[in-house]
Amino acid sequence: MTQSLKAVLTELIGISANIVLDDWTWRVFGYRKRPRRGAFFTNFIKKSKIIRETFLVREIFIMCSSSGIIEISKKVDDELLSKVIKSMVDNLLDYDGITVAFRFNSKREAENYIIDGIYDYVNAEFKEFNSVLFKRAQVYTEKYINNGWFIGATRLVIEPQSPVVIINETTRSLLSDEFIYDL
């Protein structure tokens, strides 16, 4: 069966977004469940907590997407890979309200952050995703970092039932047949 690369990317975005919403993923990082509150109530939460949650929302999505893109990178050259990443980010940012959901100030800020993050993960080995997340946390959350995240991120790349591992394997199986470069 021939797969459309565009369809694979669309599926990758959807799966990654669902994982951001999954309570299991948040429990890995020490939360009882995914934080749920509207923009109004965010004003009553400590800044440090909002910074950590914002980082995790963004980073979980980027980590999940990158686990699939790593498999795509094995099938394409660097030039096409950059087109794949750009296409995926463009498709993501076409959704109404996505920049607000990820708490970005602009579409340009979102694009730069997500693309930089994807390259940080894609340029690392899959088993080193936990280190990438932790390094990015040190940069983007400054003094608000939670050291337990390193253990949580490690669970995301070693546990067989982890969504990040499942995305990696799912993308690999989707690309095991021929696929169409239809970006």
Stockholm file with secondary structure:
# STOCKHOLM 1.0

chainA/1-183         MTQSLKAVLTELIGISANIVLDDWTWRVFGYRKRPRRGAFFTNFIKKSKIIRETFLVREIFIMCSSSGIIEISKKVDDELLSKVIKSMVDNLLDYDGITVAFRFNSKREAENYIIDGIYDYVNAEFKEFNSVLFKRAQVYTEKYINNGWFIGATRLVIEPQSPVVIINETTRSLLSDEFIYDL
#=GR chainA/1-183 SS CCEEHHHHHHHHHHHHHHHHTCHHHHHHTTCSSCCCCCHHHHTTSCHHHHHHHHHHHHHHHHHHHHHHHHHHHTTSCHHHHHHHHHHHHHHHHTSTTHHHHTTCSSHHHHHHHHHHHHHHHHTSCGGGHHHHHHHHHHHHSGGGCCTHHHHHHHHHHHCTTCHHHHHHHHHHHHTSSCEECCC
#=GC SS_cons         CCEEHHHHHHHHHHHHHHHHTCHHHHHHTTCSSCCCCCHHHHTTSCHHHHHHHHHHHHHHHHHHHHHHHHHHHTTSCHHHHHHHHHHHHHHHHTSTTHHHHTTCSSHHHHHHHHHHHHHHHHTSCGGGHHHHHHHHHHHHSGGGCCTHHHHHHHHHHHCTTCHHHHHHHHHHHHTSSCEECCC
//
